[in-house]
Amino acid sequence: MEGGLIEIGLGLKAGLLGIGAGFAVGLAAIGTGYAQGRIGSAGIGALTEKPELLGRVILLVAIPETLVILGFAVAAMIIILLGG
Amino acid sequence: MLETMAKLHIIGHQSELDETLAVLHGLRSVHLIDVSDDATVPLPPLAVDEQHLQRIEDLRYLRARLGSVLALIPNLPEPDISIPEMTETNLDRMRGELNELAPRVEQLVRHIDDLTREQETLPRHVASLTKLLPLVPGLAQLHGYGTAVLLVESRHSSVLGELNVQLTEKLAGNFEIISDHVDTNTVGAVLVYPRDHSEEVASLLGREAISRVRLPRQYETMSFREAISAMKTRLADLPEEIASSQRELDVLVAAHADWAAVGSYLEQHLDQLGAIRHLGATAHTFVISGWVPERAADEIEKVVAARVGEKVIVERASVEEGEVPPVLMHNPAPARPFEFLVRLLAIPRYGSVDPTLLMGLFVPLFFGIMLGDVIYGAILLGLAVTASRYLRNRPSALRDLSRVFVLSASWAILWGVVYGEYLGDLGHRLVGIEPIWINREEALEPLLLFSLAIGAGHVTLGLLLGVWQSLKFHRRHETLERLMLLLTLGALFTLAAIAADFLPRSLVTPSFAAIVVATVVLMVLGGGMGLVMAPLEIIGLVGNVLSYLRIAALGVASVYLARVANELGAAAPLWLGILIASLFHALNLALGAFSPTVQALRLHYVEFFSKFYDEGGDEFRPFGGLDNRVAST
């Protein structure tokens, strides 16, 4: 098993770092998606009553995206700082 | 920038009221204030008598009647607003004309619609019947029998068997049903039954999942062959009949080309009659109170004096405490499309910072940094310029958006040159184009630091604007709060610079001390909740800056998607490869146009505006509608 990893040029460390970075972005994206789904459906309901709220609804839907951006930041740190 | 407003009182003899209102309506620069809301006009509202209300009702009815007729006539000439004033006699003539001619116009338009529809549907009937004709060669001679043409989807053709069973039961076998495929998906069937049983057959067909071809009434009693022949004759006659009705309609409309102008006059006159309830009055005089843009006040004064005369005077009124003027944005032409993006969130408060210019600078810049591809940018620029030209004379959110995209796409081209991206790495693969600054595929670290630097600068700018605005409105509490946030941000930047060995370690203690001081002050300012809210506010501030990492994240996603398109294209044979790559690039372009726009807006609405934006203004709505001259000069 170890020999196989060496053959393709990746160490176990690199693989685990990759998995960790993937989890950091992936789990954050699931959280963001869940929050955006809830906010988005409520927002569409509000827009049917008051179309002038479009700007606010975009704003509210966009707020949870910070989560996935933070996930991206963590993933980037894992790769840059630990993967070095 | 937001226009500075002046308050005017227009005072005159009641005999000049109509003329004054007409002049103000034409100027389209006065936002009327209801006198009951204006403490500086201690007068009762102008009394509105029964006759006045009756006239409003009459004109509204006339406008609605005229509107319903005008809606039926496309391509009516543009109204000429400068038509002579409509006197009562003219309006009576108008009423008479409408009563006499409107029914004829409505009838003609309806008739033309019916004929056009007939022209569209008859060929379909001819086609269906022609296909079914070979099924029933002998039917043409049957009399006393009715026929029903049925179409059934092939997968539901078993329903015809069920129909056969039920008809046998009801008509005791006195019928014939013949069916065959008319095309691959449809089975056509002809049912022949005694006319005496029409109702039973109709009710039975209504219950089944069958679509019955309903021929126009005049062909129902004919045999198939006769019907086809009659329909063909009718189709040959229809163009002339439509043209003849259209000619008659054109003659009628040409004789009454002033209807659209009268419609405009009615709108204007109803506006003026409606405005009267906002005015104050004494026994013989009236007072109009209104907001006007400061730069237009002198001109309004001159125009009223010149056109109404000395019986009406215009004077500047004092603005009482608590009175808030309406908001009119006034920005240079290139930034004006961004006003719509500011309004999308909320109208700024009068006297506060108008962020339109800053949005005009930063939204396209952020978009360009995120997309950063010469070819994508050029395609978007082409589309945006075309859309902008097409919508040039149609003020709308779409036109503004197309202009926003013109600027954004230009920045994307510029940043594409900086990153050396031409359809991702295709430029490098084909002709070896190198980036001027960094290759986004490889240099993630500098890209992240660049995004954070943009965030730090943008958030700091927001806080500085917030401090300036708080000072302007004398909000000491808010000023101190924003200063403390600035101090915290400065200390955090210093610590980051120390960590990167750009500043000496001796600054660590002062930096931490600054953060502690700022936190304590924020806690004190926050009162009871300050203990919890102050640390949260500082964490939020750091989150705001980190949020700008999306600029790097979207950029990396865009460049990797482009690379995937190129790799897949290269793996396939030449033409197939070009097709696959084009499809993926088209997808990436669609994402590249949408995501950076939304993210750039979000960075403004959430991270930037939250530091200074003061919303809650009342939009400037001038009497007579917003004049482009007021908005643009």
Interface residues (C-beta under 8 A of the other chain):
Chain A: L54 G55 R56 I58 L59 A62 I63 E65 T66 I69 L70 F72 A73 A76 I79 I80
Chain B: R343 L344 L345 A346 L444 E445 L448 G543 L546 S547 L549 R550 A553 V598 Q599 L601 R602 Y605 V606
